[in-house]
């Protein structure tokens, strides 16, 4: 059975402001794990692409002319140099490019994401300003900004930063820092939430959670 759970976050860089978020989650623990597993499996499957691709005889270039006449040469008859028996010809039962697809209902995926967000409530920090004062990208200042908010970032921990919309300063400032992932709120996903030890969300992005 699904219910509405309200989470109240205090914005880290202000004293009084709070953000209230209502999330639709499932009360049954077994159902929660089932939906999370299903959403994770769907994401991993859809990210999988088999790129190995061998050409069949119909895709190999050439082969329009019969190599030699049917009879009288003493050689085995041949109709095309694209035959798999020939060097440079097609491949029999070779690997073919394939895109894997898995389906999950939108409501199920939403409940799975909401469940993970509520589970990581104690490890989530809301901030109002994130690198808004920078005129140019700076990895050093980005780490200082994270430290001011109250996140003691270590290389062994994984930090997920969720913003309303990426910009060049955010992207260039965080891209060289190991174990920091920057995503937009519209791209929030199961795998990123599962891997994160700490989650940092801007207030504008947090208000879009539901």
N, C-alpha and C positions, 0 to 999 in steps of 0.2 A: 504494500500500500504506500502510495506517495503522499508526502506531507510537505508543507512549507516551513523551512527553518530560517530563522532570522539571525544573522551574524552582525555584530556591532564592532567595527574597527575604529580605533582612535588614530588619527593622522599623526605620523611620527614627528613631523617638523612643526606642529602647532600644539597649543596647550588644551584647547577646548573642542575643536572640531572633531566630529565623528562621522563615519560613513556607515549607514545601515543597508545591508544587502539581504534580500530574500531569495533563498535558493530552494528549488524543488528537488527533494531527495527521496530515496526509498528507505523505509524503516527496517526492512528485513535485511540483516547482515549477509545472509546467503545470497539474496537477490542483488545486493550491492556488489559483492565480489563477482557475481556472474556478469553483471553489466560492465564492470570495469575490465574484466578479462575479455569480454566480447568486443568492447571498443578498442582495447589494445591490440587484439588480434586483427581487427579490421584495419587499423592504421598501419601495422607492420606489413600486412599482406599487400595493401595498396601502394606501399613504398617500394615493393619488390618488383624489379624488372629483370628479365633474362635477356641480355643483349647479344649473346652468342647466336650467330645466324649464318647458316651455310646455304648456298644457292643450289636449287634443284636444276635439272637439265633445262627446264623451261625458262630459267632466269639467267643462265650463263650466256655470255655474248657469243655470237657466231652460230655455226651449225646450219646455215641455210642451204649449203651445197653438199651433195653426196660426195664423200671423200674420193671414192673411185667406183668404177662400174661394178655391177652386181656379180658378174661372172667373168672368168677368164684370167684373173690376175693371180690366182693361187693363194690369195689372202682371204681372211675371214670377211664376210660381207659386213659392211658398215653403212649406216644411213646418215650419221651425224657425228661431228667431232665433239658434240655436247654430251655424248653418252657417258654415264658414270664409269664405264670401263676405260675411258681415255683420260690421259693426264690433262688437267685443266677443264675436265667436264663437270657435270653436276655431281652432287653428293647424295647418296642414298641414305635416308633416315638420319640426316645430319641434324644438329641443333637448330631450332627456329626461334626467332625473337618472340617473346611472350610477355604480355602485361597481365599481372594477377589482380583480380578484383574480389573484394569481399563487401558485403552489405550489412548495414546496421540502421535501424530506424533512428530518425533525428531525435525523437523523444528519449529513446534509450541512451543515446550518446550524450545528450544534455544532462540526464540524470547521473550518468557515470562521471562526467566532468564536475558537476556540482557536488557530488559525493566526495571526490578527491579534494576539492577546494575546502569543504567543511572539515574534512579530516586534517588538513594542514593549517587549520585556523591559527594554532599557537605559533606556527613558524611563518606566518604571513605578516608583512609590514606594509602599511599604506603611506605613501608620501605625496605631498602636494606639488613640490617642485623637484624636477630631476634634470640637472644640467641646463636649466633654463637661463642661467647667467653666463654661460660660456659662449664666446663669439667664434671659437674654433675648436676642433676636436682635441681632446687631451686625455690620455689614458690615466695619467698621474692624478689629475683633478677629478676624474670619474671615480677613482678608488677613494680619494679623500671625501667625496660627496657621499659615497656609500657608508664610509666610516662615521660621518657626522649623523647620518640617519639612525645609526645604532647597529649596523650589521658588521660584525667582526669577520670579514671575509678571509678565508684561508683557501689555499690551492687545492686542499683535499675535499672541500665541500663544493656542492653545486648550487649556484644561485640562478634563479629564473626571474627575469625582469619583464613585466608585462606593462606595455604602454598603450595609449589610445592609438597613436600613429607614430611610426618611426620617422626620424629625420637623419640627415647626414652626420650631424654632430653626435647623436646617440649611437648610431651604427659604427662610426669610425672610432669613437672613444672606447667602446666595449668589445670590439671584434677581436682584439689581440689578447684579451684577458682569458686565460684558461678557465674552464668550468663556469663561465657566465654565458647564459643564453638570453638573447633579447628577442621578444616576439610581440606582435600586436595582439590586442584583445580578440580580434576576429580570427586569429590563428591559434587560439588556445587549444591545447590537445592533451590527450591522456599521457602520452609518452613523456612530454616535457614536464608535466606535473608529477609524474611518478619519480623521475630522476632528480627533481629538485629537493635539496635539503632546506633551502630558504626561498621564499617567494616575496618579491618586491613589486608592488602594484601602484601605479599612479592613481590619484583619486578619480580622475575622469574615466580611466579604464575600469576602475572598480564599480562605478555607477552603472556600467553596461553589463555587469554580471547579473544573471537572473536565473 
